[in-house]
Amino acid sequence: MTAATAMALGGTLMTATGASAVGGSACEVNIKNKQMIASSFGAQTRSGPGTNYSKKKHLSAFEGFYARCYAKNSHGNRWYYGDPNGSSSRAWVYAANLQTP
């Protein structure tokens, strides 16, 4: 779909390559270091809020994640942005792969 077609249909065209990264500026709601953990099967961190962004680190089962904010992607799925296991290497994680301890 071209940008012109997307605009004609009243939508927006969102593209991202594996090399693209989206930081906290994409957040819609700020939260202050909400402590969460990866689900029992772990969680993949990514460079942006969606599976079309490049993978960064895989969180082990029940590994800590400190969420700073969240956003919903074009599919309406919530993604948290924060620090895996308290590190300074910020990343995005799909909300369904996280839980509150």
ChimeraX commands (.cxc) that place a marker at each C-alpha (Angstrom):
marker #1 position 0.00,0.00,0.00 radius 0.5
marker #1 position 1.37,3.40,-0.90 radius 0.5
marker #1 position 1.16,6.44,1.34 radius 0.5
marker #1 position -1.30,8.04,-1.10 radius 0.5
marker #1 position -3.58,4.98,-0.98 radius 0.5
marker #1 position -3.44,4.87,2.80 radius 0.5
marker #1 position -4.37,8.54,3.05 radius 0.5
marker #1 position -7.18,8.10,0.51 radius 0.5
marker #1 position -8.60,5.31,2.66 radius 0.5
marker #1 position -8.47,7.56,5.73 radius 0.5
marker #1 position -5.69,5.63,7.39 radius 0.5
marker #1 position -2.04,6.00,8.00 radius 0.5
marker #1 position 0.81,4.01,6.62 radius 0.5
marker #1 position 3.16,2.68,9.28 radius 0.5
marker #1 position 6.37,1.11,8.13 radius 0.5
marker #1 position 9.37,-0.15,10.00 radius 0.5
marker #1 position 12.34,-2.18,9.00 radius 0.5
marker #1 position 14.29,-4.52,11.18 radius 0.5
marker #1 position 16.95,-1.83,11.52 radius 0.5
marker #1 position 14.54,0.87,12.68 radius 0.5
marker #1 position 14.31,1.60,16.36 radius 0.5
marker #1 position 11.64,3.47,18.26 radius 0.5
marker #1 position 12.41,4.87,21.68 radius 0.5
marker #1 position 10.24,6.18,24.47 radius 0.5
marker #1 position 8.96,9.03,22.31 radius 0.5
marker #1 position 6.42,6.55,20.91 radius 0.5
marker #1 position 4.88,6.06,24.36 radius 0.5
marker #1 position 1.27,7.07,24.93 radius 0.5
marker #1 position 1.06,6.59,28.71 radius 0.5
marker #1 position 3.93,7.14,31.14 radius 0.5
marker #1 position 4.26,4.93,34.18 radius 0.5
marker #1 position 7.05,4.98,36.73 radius 0.5
marker #1 position 9.14,1.83,36.82 radius 0.5
marker #1 position 6.30,-0.63,37.09 radius 0.5
marker #1 position 7.99,-3.86,38.08 radius 0.5
marker #1 position 6.93,-6.76,35.88 radius 0.5
marker #1 position 8.31,-10.19,35.00 radius 0.5
marker #1 position 8.42,-12.23,31.83 radius 0.5
marker #1 position 5.81,-14.97,31.55 radius 0.5
marker #1 position 6.64,-18.61,32.19 radius 0.5
marker #1 position 7.89,-19.03,28.60 radius 0.5
marker #1 position 9.92,-15.81,28.60 radius 0.5
marker #1 position 9.57,-12.76,26.39 radius 0.5
marker #1 position 11.32,-11.29,23.38 radius 0.5
marker #1 position 12.41,-7.66,23.58 radius 0.5
marker #1 position 12.33,-5.58,20.41 radius 0.5
marker #1 position 13.54,-2.24,19.09 radius 0.5
marker #1 position 9.97,-0.98,18.62 radius 0.5
marker #1 position 6.35,-1.76,19.56 radius 0.5
marker #1 position 5.62,-4.60,17.16 radius 0.5
marker #1 position 6.90,-7.88,15.78 radius 0.5
marker #1 position 8.09,-6.12,12.63 radius 0.5
marker #1 position 10.88,-4.49,14.68 radius 0.5
marker #1 position 14.22,-6.18,15.23 radius 0.5
marker #1 position 14.76,-8.56,18.13 radius 0.5
marker #1 position 17.05,-7.41,20.90 radius 0.5
marker #1 position 17.18,-9.80,23.86 radius 0.5
marker #1 position 15.14,-12.76,25.00 radius 0.5
marker #1 position 14.03,-12.51,28.62 radius 0.5
marker #1 position 14.16,-15.78,30.51 radius 0.5
marker #1 position 11.06,-17.07,32.29 radius 0.5
marker #1 position 10.22,-14.78,35.22 radius 0.5
marker #1 position 13.10,-12.39,34.43 radius 0.5
marker #1 position 12.44,-8.86,35.64 radius 0.5
marker #1 position 11.36,-5.95,33.44 radius 0.5
marker #1 position 10.87,-2.37,34.65 radius 0.5
marker #1 position 8.22,-0.72,32.47 radius 0.5
marker #1 position 8.47,3.05,32.01 radius 0.5
marker #1 position 5.57,3.58,29.62 radius 0.5
marker #1 position 3.44,1.86,27.02 radius 0.5
marker #1 position 1.95,2.34,23.58 radius 0.5
marker #1 position -0.49,0.50,21.37 radius 0.5
marker #1 position 0.67,-0.46,17.91 radius 0.5
marker #1 position -1.38,-0.25,14.71 radius 0.5
marker #1 position -3.10,-3.54,15.61 radius 0.5
marker #1 position -4.20,-2.21,19.02 radius 0.5
marker #1 position -1.76,-4.39,20.95 radius 0.5
marker #1 position -0.16,-2.90,24.06 radius 0.5
marker #1 position 3.65,-2.86,24.20 radius 0.5
marker #1 position 5.68,-1.80,27.25 radius 0.5
marker #1 position 8.91,0.17,26.94 radius 0.5
marker #1 position 11.46,-0.17,29.68 radius 0.5
marker #1 position 14.56,-1.75,31.14 radius 0.5
marker #1 position 15.03,-5.51,30.97 radius 0.5
marker #1 position 16.17,-6.77,34.37 radius 0.5
marker #1 position 17.02,-3.25,35.51 radius 0.5
marker #1 position 19.63,-2.72,32.77 radius 0.5
marker #1 position 19.99,0.52,30.85 radius 0.5
marker #1 position 19.39,-1.24,27.52 radius 0.5
marker #1 position 15.80,-0.14,26.96 radius 0.5
marker #1 position 13.51,-2.18,24.76 radius 0.5
marker #1 position 9.87,-2.96,23.96 radius 0.5
marker #1 position 7.98,-6.07,25.15 radius 0.5
marker #1 position 4.50,-7.25,24.15 radius 0.5
marker #1 position 2.18,-6.87,27.16 radius 0.5
marker #1 position 0.80,-10.42,26.92 radius 0.5
marker #1 position 4.33,-11.73,27.56 radius 0.5
marker #1 position 4.64,-9.87,30.86 radius 0.5
marker #1 position 2.92,-10.23,34.21 radius 0.5
marker #1 position 2.92,-8.46,37.55 radius 0.5
marker #1 position 4.95,-10.34,40.19 radius 0.5
marker link #1:1,2 radius 0.2
marker link #1:2,3 radius 0.2
marker link #1:3,4 radius 0.2
marker link #1:4,5 radius 0.2
marker link #1:5,6 radius 0.2
marker link #1:6,7 radius 0.2
marker link #1:7,8 radius 0.2
marker link #1:8,9 radius 0.2
marker link #1:9,10 radius 0.2
marker link #1:10,11 radius 0.2
marker link #1:11,12 radius 0.2
marker link #1:12,13 radius 0.2
marker link #1:13,14 radius 0.2
marker link #1:14,15 radius 0.2
marker link #1:15,16 radius 0.2
marker link #1:16,17 radius 0.2
marker link #1:17,18 radius 0.2
marker link #1:18,19 radius 0.2
marker link #1:19,20 radius 0.2
marker link #1:20,21 radius 0.2
marker link #1:21,22 radius 0.2
marker link #1:22,23 radius 0.2
marker link #1:23,24 radius 0.2
marker link #1:24,25 radius 0.2
marker link #1:25,26 radius 0.2
marker link #1:26,27 radius 0.2
marker link #1:27,28 radius 0.2
marker link #1:28,29 radius 0.2
marker link #1:29,30 radius 0.2
marker link #1:30,31 radius 0.2
marker link #1:31,32 radius 0.2
marker link #1:32,33 radius 0.2
marker link #1:33,34 radius 0.2
marker link #1:34,35 radius 0.2
marker link #1:35,36 radius 0.2
marker link #1:36,37 radius 0.2
marker link #1:37,38 radius 0.2
marker link #1:38,39 radius 0.2
marker link #1:39,40 radius 0.2
marker link #1:40,41 radius 0.2
marker link #1:41,42 radius 0.2
marker link #1:42,43 radius 0.2
marker link #1:43,44 radius 0.2
marker link #1:44,45 radius 0.2
marker link #1:45,46 radius 0.2
marker link #1:46,47 radius 0.2
marker link #1:47,48 radius 0.2
marker link #1:48,49 radius 0.2
marker link #1:49,50 radius 0.2
marker link #1:50,51 radius 0.2
marker link #1:51,52 radius 0.2
marker link #1:52,53 radius 0.2
marker link #1:53,54 radius 0.2
marker link #1:54,55 radius 0.2
marker link #1:55,56 radius 0.2
marker link #1:56,57 radius 0.2
marker link #1:57,58 radius 0.2
marker link #1:58,59 radius 0.2
marker link #1:59,60 radius 0.2
marker link #1:60,61 radius 0.2
marker link #1:61,62 radius 0.2
marker link #1:62,63 radius 0.2
marker link #1:63,64 radius 0.2
marker link #1:64,65 radius 0.2
marker link #1:65,66 radius 0.2
marker link #1:66,67 radius 0.2
marker link #1:67,68 radius 0.2
marker link #1:68,69 radius 0.2
marker link #1:69,70 radius 0.2
marker link #1:70,71 radius 0.2
marker link #1:71,72 radius 0.2
marker link #1:72,73 radius 0.2
marker link #1:73,74 radius 0.2
marker link #1:74,75 radius 0.2
marker link #1:75,76 radius 0.2
marker link #1:76,77 radius 0.2
marker link #1:77,78 radius 0.2
marker link #1:78,79 radius 0.2
marker link #1:79,80 radius 0.2
marker link #1:80,81 radius 0.2
marker link #1:81,82 radius 0.2
marker link #1:82,83 radius 0.2
marker link #1:83,84 radius 0.2
marker link #1:84,85 radius 0.2
marker link #1:85,86 radius 0.2
marker link #1:86,87 radius 0.2
marker link #1:87,88 radius 0.2
marker link #1:88,89 radius 0.2
marker link #1:89,90 radius 0.2
marker link #1:90,91 radius 0.2
marker link #1:91,92 radius 0.2
marker link #1:92,93 radius 0.2
marker link #1:93,94 radius 0.2
marker link #1:94,95 radius 0.2
marker link #1:95,96 radius 0.2
marker link #1:96,97 radius 0.2
marker link #1:97,98 radius 0.2
marker link #1:98,99 radius 0.2
marker link #1:99,100 radius 0.2
marker link #1:100,101 radius 0.2
view
